[in-house]
Structures are given as structure tokens and as C-alpha cells.
Amino acid sequence: MKDLGNNLTPVSMTAAVVASGNATTTTGSEIDLQGFEGAFVMCNSGVEGDTLAANLKYELKLFHGDTSGSLTAVSSQLDVTDAAIATDGTWLTLDDNAETPQVSGIGYVGGKRYIRVDIVRTGNHSTGTPMSISCIKGFPRHAGGASTYSLA
């Protein structure tokens, strides 16, 4: 087995929240990828509280940029792995009850320093659906040493 603990850094982009509201957006935290060569973004969604459909859905959109606060939608498939991305940054659409609960992810290999994921709601989500967004930063330029955790 190989050590992953000293080569991956998990961070929260959006803490667990019941995503509700009428046509609202939850803006995720920007993640600084300085010192890392890649990232994997994950959405963990729970059981839907409303009947999802084309007019009542969630879209997760990925943004990136060189400067904090100036991010634009990831629009090139060359910047991501493991999922398709639309020109507006959408990489996951939840518009059917059969799609939740689930864990979904997308790899980021673009060259920008900052990334962010927004949860965009279409329609009036009166009850909401629990979800969280996390990022695992990987391929550090300077990996940590052996773990200092002791079982003794």
C-alpha cells in the first residue's frame, strides 16, 4: 500500500446545507490550489426534499481564475476529467429524483490558481435537498513526510 494521507489535502467548498429557495445560488468558497498540480471536486447530495424535474433542478457550476474574486466559468473539456462540462461551467445537473442521493465528482487539471463551485437552483425548492461540496487537492509540489501519528 502507498500513503495517500500526506499527498492529498481535503477542504470544504460548501459545508453541508439544505439547498432550498426560489431560483437562488449558493456561492461556494474559493479554493487556492497554489502548491498543487490537480484537484478533485465532489458533491455529496442527500435525498431530495422536492420532486426534481426540468423546471425544478440543481446545477453545479465550476469556476476558475488566476486571481481571487475574478473567476470565470470553466468552459473547456481540456480543463477537467471524469465528467463533461458545459460552456457555462455546469458539470452536474440534478433534475430527477432517481439522481439523488449520490456522490458525484469532477477532476480539475486546468492551470488556474483558484477554483469554486456554485449550486444554482432553478424553480422553487420549498423543502430543499441536503448537499455539500468538497475539494481534494492533490499532487503537491512538496509532499509532507511520513505521518507522525502513532498507534502506540
N, C-alpha and C positions, 0 to 999 in steps of 0.2 A: 504494500500500500504506500501511497505517496501523501505527503502533507498538503492539504488544501488550506488549512486554517491560517497559515502565515502567508498565503498567496491570494487571498480573497478578502475583501472588506465590504460587509453588508451595511447599507444605510437606508433609512426610511425616506421616501419621497412624499408619500401621503399616509399619515397614520390611519389606522382602521377607523372608518367613518361610515355611517349610514347615509349613502348618497341620495338625497331627496331634493325636491324643489322643482319649480317650473322653468324649464329652459335655462338652467343655471350651469355654471362651470366651477369646478374645484381646481384651482391652480396649484400644482404640486411644487415642492421645494426644488430649487436648482441644486444639482449635484456637481461638484467640482471634480473633474477627472484628472487633474494635474498629478503626474507621477504614475499614472496607469495607462495601459495600452488598449483596454477594452472594458466593456460593461455589459451586463445583462439586466434588463428591466423586467419585473414581474408584477402582474396584477392578480391578487387573490380575491375573488368575488364569492360572496355567500349566496344563500337562497334569496331569489328576488322577492321583493315585497309588493310589487305591482306586476301586472301581466305585460310582459315586454312584447313589442311589435315595432313595425317600421316607424310609427309615429310616437312611440314611447320606448326610447332606447338610450344606451350609453355608448359613447365613442371615446376611446383613449387615443390621445394625440401626443406624439413625441416631438420635442423641440430641441434645438442645439444652437450653440453660438460660441464665439471666441471671448465675448465679454459678458459678464454677469449683468442681467437685466436687458440684454439685447438679443434674445433668442428668436430664431425663426423655425418654421416647421421643417422637419426632416422630410425631404421630398424625393430623395434618390434611393433606389433599392441597393445601390453600392454602399450606402452608409449603415445598412442593417443586415442581420442574418436571422434565420429561423422564423420569419414571418414576412408577409407582404406589407408594403407601406404605400399609402395614397399620397398624392401631391400635397394634401393639406396636413400630412403628418399622422393620419389615422392608421393605427396598426391593429386595433381590436374594436369590433362592434358587437355589442350585446343587445340583440333585438328579438330574442326568442327565449322563452323560459327553459328550453332544453339546453341552453348555453350556460346556465348557472345552476349550481355553483361550479367553479372551475379555477384552475391556476393557469395563466397564460403568460408567455414571455416573448421578448424580442431582444436579440443581441445588437449592441451598438458598436460599430467599428469605424465610424466617421472620425475625422481628425479634429473635431471641436473640443474645447476645454469643458464646456458646461452642457448639461442636458436637463430636461424637465419633462414630466408627463402631466397633462391636464385631463380631467374627467369631464366630458361635455355631455349634458343631459338634453335630450330632445323630448318635449312633452312634459306633462305634469306628473312627476314621480311623487305621489302623495305619501306613500309608505316608505319608499326607498329600498335600496339594496346595499347590504354591507360590502365594503371593499377596502383594500389597501394596496398601495403601490410601493415596491421596494426596488432597490438597485444593488447589484453585486458588482463592485469594482474589481477587475482582475488584471492579471499580467502586470504586476507592479514593476517599475523600473528598478527599484531597490527593495527586494523582498526581505521580510523580517527573518530573524534567526529561528532556531529551534524553540518550541514552546517552553515557557518557564513553569507551566502548570505541572504539579506533582501529584501523583496518586498516593504517595506515602503519607 
